[in-house]
Amino acid sequence: MTDAPKKKIVVIDVDETLGYFVELGIFCDALIQTAWNNDDAAQYAHFNHLMDAFPEFLRPNILDILRFLKQRKDAGECCGVMVYTNNNGPRAWVAHIIRYMESKLGAPLFDQIVAAFKVDGKIIEVGRTTHNKTYDDFMRCTKLPSNVEVCFLDDQMHSHMERGKVYYIQVKPYTHQLSVQTLMDRFAQSDALRQSTNAAVPELRAKVAHFMQRFTAAHVPKDPMEQEIDRIISKKIMEHLIEFFKGSKGAKKIKDASLVKTQKHHAEVRTKTMKVKRKW
């Protein structure tokens, strides 16, 4: 008699795990005020064009990692890929990030988004009981069977997720800030984005720069060695996912130096961007 196949799922954080979306959000806020006549919906109408213009906002090779997960789902080895996020924007913001990635994969991948507990004091995810990410809240929101094996990928340590059959991969937070000049240069170079507004590009540059300087630190180009570390981390993520699907035995926490640690002199050049609360 053969054993029943194990139920395995992968749970992924969004911000600084899948990519760096803080600056994109601030740039969208700037465009809403300066280029899109205060129309919040415009950012979603042009979201994929924005992401195409700024590939640096995605963790290196994250699409290859997601393709691997799609293959595991198609092979019946993975019964779900889900998002567990504390992003304090609306569900639509995270949903558009996810749908963009699926558009690049050419097929649906994610089964559910477990959103933040509260935003501006209003409960968003009714199954959650706290802002902390907890195993119990996650299971309550997803209604998964208790015997499921979970691979949890996040850039932060959430101690209440270290429960049950959880294979926990903690990665170094991914950031990649672009200068306002770069943002506006690429906006102008994209036919779709340039045609989204009647405002003159030179005028937009000044207004966007003025808006963004209130929320972002002075731009520091990302160190090439830091970028190489990001690529190595993505390789390590893939290795650990392969191990998980080959047959992890019970809970395991992955927190090795190549995934979460950066030497001090690299840390000094890391971009610092203020995380602002999204208003839309």
C-alpha positions, 0 to 999 in steps of 0.5 A: 500500500502506497502512502497518500501524496503529501499536500504541500503549499507555498506561501509568499510575502509581497513587499521586499520578498517578491519585489520592492514596491514602495517606490513604485507606490510613491511614484504612482501617488505622484502621477495621480496628483500631477499627470492623472487628474487625481484619478486613483484608477489610472495607476491600475489602468497603466500598472503593467506598463509601469512594471514593464518600465521598471523591472528592477522593482522585481527581485532578480529571477523571481519569475523563474522561481514562480515558473518553477512553482507553476510546474510543481502545481501542474505536476500535482506536487503543489496544491496551492501558492498563496500570498500572506501580506501586511501591505497597508494598501488596498487589496487592489494594489497587491492583486495588481502586483500578483496579476502582473506576475501571472501575465508574465507567466502566461497562466494563473498561479496564485490561489489566494491573497491573505491581506493585512489585518487592518488598514486605517483601523478598518478590518480588511482580512476578517480571518485575521486576529492580529497584525502579526503573521501567525500560523493559526490566522493563516490556516483560519483564512485559507481553511486548509487541512491541518496536515498540509505542509507549508513552505513560507517565504518572507523577508521578516521573521514571524515567530508565530509562523514557526508552527506545524509542518512549516518550512520557513525560508527567511530572505534578506529584504530586497530593495532597489531604489531608482532616481526620479530622473530614471523614473521620469526618463522611462515614463517618457520613453514608454509610448503607453505611459507618455500617452496616458497624460496630456501634461508636458514631460518637462513640467511633470519632471519638476512636479514629480520630483517635488512630490517624491522628495517628501517621501524618499531619501536621497537616491544612492545607486545600488552597489553592484556587489549588492546586486550580485548578492540579490542574484545569489539569494534568488538561486538559494531560494530556488534550491530550498524550494527544490528541497521542500518539494523533494521531501522535507521532513517536518518543520525547518527554518532556513536562515543562512548567511547567504539569504539574510545577511549582508556585510556591513560595508554593503549595508551602508550603501543600501537604499533607504526609502521611507515606507509611506501609508498608501492613501488609495 
